[in-house]
Structures are given as C-alpha cells and as structure tokens.
Amino acid sequence: MAFVSDRSGYRQLWIIDLETGRIRPLLQKSGARLPAWSPRLPETASSTP
C-alpha cells in the first residue's frame, strides 16, 4: 500500500509491506503529492520474446 505523509518533516511517498508491516519511503525526494497509478498492463505487454 502507498500513502503520502510528512512524518519525516516534508511530504514523501511511503509504502507499507502488508505482510511485515514495514514502512519505508519510496523515494528520497520531497514534494510528493497524491499517488496516481497507471492502469495495469496486460501480461503480454511486459514479457519479451
């Protein structure tokens, strides 16, 4: 799961590992806004011949 927080003193994008509960910043840069995800790609688009 991903979320935006200012827990480090500035806005960052964070991720939580739902199995372990580990929370860590996704990037080390500040100024994050609400995450926006692209649509899921079909499996054939990501595989190479």
PDB file of N, CA, C and O in Angstrom:
ATOM      1  N   MET A   1       0.847  -1.141   0.000  1.00  0.00           N
ATOM      2  CA  MET A   1       0.000   0.000   0.000  1.00  0.00           C
ATOM      3  C   MET A   1       0.912   1.229   0.000  1.00  0.00           C
ATOM      4  O   MET A   1       1.983   1.210   0.607  1.00  0.00           O
ATOM      5  N   ALA A   2       0.491   2.281  -0.672  1.00  0.00           N
ATOM      6  CA  ALA A   2       1.259   3.523  -0.734  1.00  0.00           C
ATOM      7  C   ALA A   2       0.438   4.660  -0.147  1.00  0.00           C
ATOM      8  O   ALA A   2      -0.789   4.674  -0.246  1.00  0.00           O
ATOM      9  N   PHE A   3       1.134   5.612   0.467  1.00  0.00           N
ATOM     10  CA  PHE A   3       0.474   6.790   1.017  1.00  0.00           C
ATOM     11  C   PHE A   3       1.461   7.950   1.063  1.00  0.00           C
ATOM     12  O   PHE A   3       2.673   7.750   0.992  1.00  0.00           O
ATOM     13  N   VAL A   4       0.930   9.167   1.184  1.00  0.00           N
ATOM     14  CA  VAL A   4       1.748  10.364   1.313  1.00  0.00           C
ATOM     15  C   VAL A   4       1.690  10.807   2.768  1.00  0.00           C
ATOM     16  O   VAL A   4       0.620  10.829   3.376  1.00  0.00           O
ATOM     17  N   SER A   5       2.857  11.163   3.327  1.00  0.00           N
ATOM     18  CA  SER A   5       2.918  11.611   4.711  1.00  0.00           C
ATOM     19  C   SER A   5       4.052  12.619   4.863  1.00  0.00           C
ATOM     20  O   SER A   5       5.005  12.635   4.084  1.00  0.00           O
ATOM     21  N   ASP A   6       3.920  13.458   5.886  1.00  0.00           N
ATOM     22  CA  ASP A   6       5.009  14.380   6.214  1.00  0.00           C
ATOM     23  C   ASP A   6       5.699  13.956   7.513  1.00  0.00           C
ATOM     24  O   ASP A   6       6.263  14.790   8.221  1.00  0.00           O
ATOM     25  N   ARG A   7       5.652  12.676   7.818  1.00  0.00           N
ATOM     26  CA  ARG A   7       6.251  12.137   9.045  1.00  0.00           C
ATOM     27  C   ARG A   7       7.747  12.401   9.129  1.00  0.00           C
ATOM     28  O   ARG A   7       8.301  12.393  10.228  1.00  0.00           O
ATOM     29  N   SER A   8       8.412  12.631   8.018  1.00  0.00           N
ATOM     30  CA  SER A   8       9.851  12.893   8.023  1.00  0.00           C
ATOM     31  C   SER A   8      10.159  14.389   8.045  1.00  0.00           C
ATOM     32  O   SER A   8      11.325  14.781   8.011  1.00  0.00           O
ATOM     33  N   GLY A   9       9.129  15.222   8.101  1.00  0.00           N
ATOM     34  CA  GLY A   9       9.330  16.668   8.106  1.00  0.00           C
ATOM     35  C   GLY A   9       8.991  17.319   6.779  1.00  0.00           C
ATOM     36  O   GLY A   9       8.893  18.544   6.701  1.00  0.00           O
ATOM     37  N   TYR A  10       8.811  16.530   5.746  1.00  0.00           N
ATOM     38  CA  TYR A  10       8.377  17.020   4.437  1.00  0.00           C
ATOM     39  C   TYR A  10       7.577  15.914   3.763  1.00  0.00           C
ATOM     40  O   TYR A  10       7.685  14.743   4.128  1.00  0.00           O
ATOM     41  N   ARG A  11       6.779  16.296   2.785  1.00  0.00           N
ATOM     42  CA  ARG A  11       5.883  15.331   2.141  1.00  0.00           C
ATOM     43  C   ARG A  11       6.674  14.335   1.301  1.00  0.00           C
ATOM     44  O   ARG A  11       7.473  14.712   0.444  1.00  0.00           O
ATOM     45  N   GLN A  12       6.431  13.051   1.572  1.00  0.00           N
ATOM     46  CA  GLN A  12       7.075  11.966   0.844  1.00  0.00           C
ATOM     47  C   GLN A  12       6.049  10.893   0.528  1.00  0.00           C
ATOM     48  O   GLN A  12       5.015  10.783   1.187  1.00  0.00           O
ATOM     49  N   LEU A  13       6.353  10.110  -0.486  1.00  0.00           N
ATOM     50  CA  LEU A  13       5.560   8.935  -0.817  1.00  0.00           C
ATOM     51  C   LEU A  13       6.156   7.755  -0.057  1.00  0.00           C
ATOM     52  O   LEU A  13       7.343   7.457  -0.192  1.00  0.00           O
ATOM     53  N   TRP A  14       5.323   7.082   0.747  1.00  0.00           N
ATOM     54  CA  TRP A  14       5.744   5.955   1.575  1.00  0.00           C
ATOM     55  C   TRP A  14       5.029   4.691   1.108  1.00  0.00           C
ATOM     56  O   TRP A  14       3.954   4.763   0.513  1.00  0.00           O
ATOM     57  N   ILE A  15       5.631   3.535   1.382  1.00  0.00           N
ATOM     58  CA  ILE A  15       4.969   2.259   1.113  1.00  0.00           C
ATOM     59  C   ILE A  15       4.999   1.406   2.377  1.00  0.00           C
ATOM     60  O   ILE A  15       5.923   1.483   3.187  1.00  0.00           O
ATOM     61  N   ILE A  16       3.963   0.595   2.514  1.00  0.00           N
ATOM     62  CA  ILE A  16       3.857  -0.340   3.629  1.00  0.00           C
ATOM     63  C   ILE A  16       3.835  -1.752   3.057  1.00  0.00           C
ATOM     64  O   ILE A  16       3.042  -2.052   2.165  1.00  0.00           O
ATOM     65  N   ASP A  17       4.698  -2.610   3.565  1.00  0.00           N
ATOM     66  CA  ASP A  17       4.641  -4.028   3.235  1.00  0.00           C
ATOM     67  C   ASP A  17       3.546  -4.621   4.110  1.00  0.00           C
ATOM     68  O   ASP A  17       3.700  -4.688   5.330  1.00  0.00           O
ATOM     69  N   LEU A  18       2.450  -5.049   3.511  1.00  0.00           N
ATOM     70  CA  LEU A  18       1.304  -5.517   4.272  1.00  0.00           C
ATOM     71  C   LEU A  18       1.564  -6.833   4.997  1.00  0.00           C
ATOM     72  O   LEU A  18       0.856  -7.156   5.951  1.00  0.00           O
ATOM     73  N   GLU A  19       2.551  -7.589   4.569  1.00  0.00           N
ATOM     74  CA  GLU A  19       2.876  -8.838   5.255  1.00  0.00           C
ATOM     75  C   GLU A  19       3.717  -8.603   6.505  1.00  0.00           C
ATOM     76  O   GLU A  19       3.492  -9.241   7.534  1.00  0.00           O
ATOM     77  N   THR A  20       4.684  -7.691   6.423  1.00  0.00           N
ATOM     78  CA  THR A  20       5.602  -7.470   7.543  1.00  0.00           C
ATOM     79  C   THR A  20       5.264  -6.223   8.359  1.00  0.00           C
ATOM     80  O   THR A  20       5.697  -6.093   9.504  1.00  0.00           O
ATOM     81  N   GLY A  21       4.489  -5.305   7.770  1.00  0.00           N
ATOM     82  CA  GLY A  21       4.184  -4.048   8.451  1.00  0.00           C
ATOM     83  C   GLY A  21       5.294  -3.024   8.317  1.00  0.00           C
ATOM     84  O   GLY A  21       5.209  -1.945   8.903  1.00  0.00           O
ATOM     85  N   ARG A  22       6.338  -3.340   7.555  1.00  0.00           N
ATOM     86  CA  ARG A  22       7.471  -2.426   7.373  1.00  0.00           C
ATOM     87  C   ARG A  22       7.022  -1.206   6.578  1.00  0.00           C
ATOM     88  O   ARG A  22       6.376  -1.336   5.538  1.00  0.00           O
ATOM     89  N   ILE A  23       7.366  -0.026   7.070  1.00  0.00           N
ATOM     90  CA  ILE A  23       7.048   1.234   6.400  1.00  0.00           C
ATOM     91  C   ILE A  23       8.358   1.874   5.970  1.00  0.00           C
ATOM     92  O   ILE A  23       9.294   1.980   6.763  1.00  0.00           O
ATOM     93  N   ARG A  24       8.423   2.305   4.702  1.00  0.00           N
ATOM     94  CA  ARG A  24       9.644   2.958   4.223  1.00  0.00           C
ATOM     95  C   ARG A  24       9.301   3.960   3.135  1.00  0.00           C
ATOM     96  O   ARG A  24       8.293   3.806   2.445  1.00  0.00           O
ATOM     97  N   PRO A  25      10.134   4.992   2.972  1.00  0.00           N
ATOM     98  CA  PRO A  25       9.895   5.946   1.892  1.00  0.00           C
ATOM     99  C   PRO A  25      10.183   5.291   0.543  1.00  0.00           C
ATOM    100  O   PRO A  25      11.146   4.537   0.406  1.00  0.00           O
ATOM    101  N   LEU A  26       9.360   5.579  -0.433  1.00  0.00           N
ATOM    102  CA  LEU A  26       9.579   5.024  -1.769  1.00  0.00           C
ATOM    103  C   LEU A  26      10.710   5.761  -2.473  1.00  0.00           C
ATOM    104  O   LEU A  26      11.538   5.140  -3.140  1.00  0.00           O
ATOM    105  N   LEU A  27      10.750   7.063  -2.330  1.00  0.00           N
ATOM    106  CA  LEU A  27      11.807   7.894  -2.917  1.00  0.00           C
ATOM    107  C   LEU A  27      12.405   8.769  -1.826  1.00  0.00           C
ATOM    108  O   LEU A  27      11.765   8.997  -0.799  1.00  0.00           O
ATOM    109  N   GLN A  28      13.594   9.253  -2.028  1.00  0.00           N
ATOM    110  CA  GLN A  28      14.244  10.107  -1.040  1.00  0.00           C
ATOM    111  C   GLN A  28      14.027  11.598  -1.319  1.00  0.00           C
ATOM    112  O   GLN A  28      14.633  12.439  -0.656  1.00  0.00           O
ATOM    113  N   LYS A  29      13.177  11.934  -2.288  1.00  0.00           N
ATOM    114  CA  LYS A  29      12.914  13.333  -2.623  1.00  0.00           C
ATOM    115  C   LYS A  29      11.635  13.798  -1.947  1.00  0.00           C
ATOM    116  O   LYS A  29      10.747  12.995  -1.661  1.00  0.00           O
ATOM    117  N   SER A  30      11.545  15.082  -1.696  1.00  0.00           N
ATOM    118  CA  SER A  30      10.355  15.632  -1.062  1.00  0.00           C
ATOM    119  C   SER A  30       9.403  16.206  -2.104  1.00  0.00           C
ATOM    120  O   SER A  30       9.688  16.176  -3.301  1.00  0.00           O
ATOM    121  N   GLY A  31       8.273  16.726  -1.641  1.00  0.00           N
ATOM    122  CA  GLY A  31       7.316  17.374  -2.524  1.00  0.00           C
ATOM    123  C   GLY A  31       6.307  16.423  -3.121  1.00  0.00           C
ATOM    124  O   GLY A  31       5.682  16.749  -4.130  1.00  0.00           O
ATOM    125  N   ALA A  32       6.129  15.261  -2.531  1.00  0.00           N
ATOM    126  CA  ALA A  32       5.186  14.279  -3.065  1.00  0.00           C
ATOM    127  C   ALA A  32       3.757  14.796  -2.945  1.00  0.00           C
ATOM    128  O   ALA A  32       3.423  15.536  -2.019  1.00  0.00           O
ATOM    129  N   ARG A  33       2.949  14.406  -3.868  1.00  0.00           N
ATOM    130  CA  ARG A  33       1.523  14.694  -3.826  1.00  0.00           C
ATOM    131  C   ARG A  33       0.788  13.365  -3.759  1.00  0.00           C
ATOM    132  O   ARG A  33       1.386  12.336  -3.445  1.00  0.00           O
ATOM    133  N   LEU A  34      -0.479  13.383  -4.046  1.00  0.00           N
ATOM    134  CA  LEU A  34      -1.233  12.132  -4.018  1.00  0.00           C
ATOM    135  C   LEU A  34      -0.718  11.197  -5.100  1.00  0.00           C
ATOM    136  O   LEU A  34      -0.520  11.625  -6.237  1.00  0.00           O
ATOM    137  N   PRO A  35      -0.498   9.935  -4.772  1.00  0.00           N
ATOM    138  CA  PRO A  35      -0.023   8.990  -5.776  1.00  0.00           C
ATOM    139  C   PRO A  35      -1.072   8.771  -6.864  1.00  0.00           C
ATOM    140  O   PRO A  35      -2.269   8.727  -6.580  1.00  0.00           O
ATOM    141  N   ALA A  36      -0.625   8.637  -8.092  1.00  0.00           N
ATOM    142  CA  ALA A  36      -1.516   8.329  -9.217  1.00  0.00           C
ATOM    143  C   ALA A  36      -0.897   7.152  -9.955  1.00  0.00           C
ATOM    144  O   ALA A  36       0.246   7.230 -10.404  1.00  0.00           O
ATOM    145  N   TRP A  37      -1.638   6.076 -10.080  1.00  0.00           N
ATOM    146  CA  TRP A  37      -1.120   4.852 -10.683  1.00  0.00           C
ATOM    147  C   TRP A  37      -1.675   4.701 -12.080  1.00  0.00           C
ATOM    148  O   TRP A  37      -2.815   5.081 -12.348  1.00  0.00           O
ATOM    149  N   SER A  38      -0.876   4.150 -12.968  1.00  0.00           N
ATOM    150  CA  SER A  38      -1.322   3.886 -14.327  1.00  0.00           C
ATOM    151  C   SER A  38      -2.155   2.601 -14.344  1.00  0.00           C
ATOM    152  O   SER A  38      -2.075   1.792 -13.419  1.00  0.00           O
ATOM    153  N   PRO A  39      -2.946   2.420 -15.392  1.00  0.00           N
ATOM    154  CA  PRO A  39      -3.710   1.173 -15.488  1.00  0.00           C
ATOM    155  C   PRO A  39      -2.774  -0.031 -15.562  1.00  0.00           C
ATOM    156  O   PRO A  39      -1.638   0.079 -16.022  1.00  0.00           O
ATOM    157  N   ARG A  40      -3.260  -1.162 -15.110  1.00  0.00           N
ATOM    158  CA  ARG A  40      -2.460  -2.388 -15.171  1.00  0.00           C
ATOM    159  C   ARG A  40      -2.255  -2.792 -16.626  1.00  0.00           C
ATOM    160  O   ARG A  40      -3.189  -2.794 -17.427  1.00  0.00           O
ATOM    161  N   LEU A  41      -1.024  -3.129 -16.942  1.00  0.00           N
ATOM    162  CA  LEU A  41      -0.695  -3.552 -18.305  1.00  0.00           C
ATOM    163  C   LEU A  41      -1.017  -5.029 -18.466  1.00  0.00           C
ATOM    164  O   LEU A  41      -0.888  -5.797 -17.512  1.00  0.00           O
ATOM    165  N   PRO A  42      -1.436  -5.436 -19.660  1.00  0.00           N
ATOM    166  CA  PRO A  42      -1.640  -6.873 -19.888  1.00  0.00           C
ATOM    167  C   PRO A  42      -0.300  -7.618 -19.732  1.00  0.00           C
ATOM    168  O   PRO A  42       0.762  -7.067 -20.022  1.00  0.00           O
ATOM    169  N   GLU A  43      -0.368  -8.844 -19.282  1.00  0.00           N
ATOM    170  CA  GLU A  43       0.847  -9.628 -19.051  1.00  0.00           C
ATOM    171  C   GLU A  43       1.689  -9.782 -20.313  1.00  0.00           C
ATOM    172  O   GLU A  43       2.913  -9.866 -20.224  1.00  0.00           O
ATOM    173  N   THR A  44       1.067  -9.821 -21.473  1.00  0.00           N
ATOM    174  CA  THR A  44       1.810  -9.971 -22.722  1.00  0.00           C
ATOM    175  C   THR A  44       2.612  -8.725 -23.046  1.00  0.00           C
ATOM    176  O   THR A  44       3.618  -8.819 -23.749  1.00  0.00           O
ATOM    177  N   ALA A  45       2.205  -7.562 -22.559  1.00  0.00           N
ATOM    178  CA  ALA A  45       2.920  -6.324 -22.828  1.00  0.00           C
ATOM    179  C   ALA A  45       4.237  -6.260 -22.075  1.00  0.00           C
ATOM    180  O   ALA A  45       5.175  -5.612 -22.538  1.00  0.00           O
ATOM    181  N   SER A  46       4.332  -6.919 -20.920  1.00  0.00           N
ATOM    182  CA  SER A  46       5.560  -6.848 -20.119  1.00  0.00           C
ATOM    183  C   SER A  46       6.544  -7.973 -20.432  1.00  0.00           C
ATOM    184  O   SER A  46       7.700  -7.904 -20.015  1.00  0.00           O
ATOM    185  N   SER A  47       6.121  -8.987 -21.143  1.00  0.00           N
ATOM    186  CA  SER A  47       7.034 -10.095 -21.445  1.00  0.00           C
ATOM    187  C   SER A  47       7.761  -9.842 -22.768  1.00  0.00           C
ATOM    188  O   SER A  47       7.234  -9.198 -23.675  1.00  0.00           O
ATOM    189  N   THR A  48       8.981 -10.367 -22.849  1.00  0.00           N
ATOM    190  CA  THR A  48       9.761 -10.221 -24.071  1.00  0.00           C
ATOM    191  C   THR A  48       9.939 -11.584 -24.708  1.00  0.00           C
ATOM    192  O   THR A  48      10.067 -12.581 -23.997  1.00  0.00           O
ATOM    193  N   PRO A  49       9.949 -11.652 -26.026  1.00  0.00           N
ATOM    194  CA  PRO A  49      10.107 -12.954 -26.700  1.00  0.00           C
ATOM    195  C   PRO A  49      11.480 -13.547 -26.553  1.00  0.00           C
ATOM    196  O   PRO A  49      11.742 -14.633 -27.071  1.00  0.00           O
TER     197      PRO A  49
END
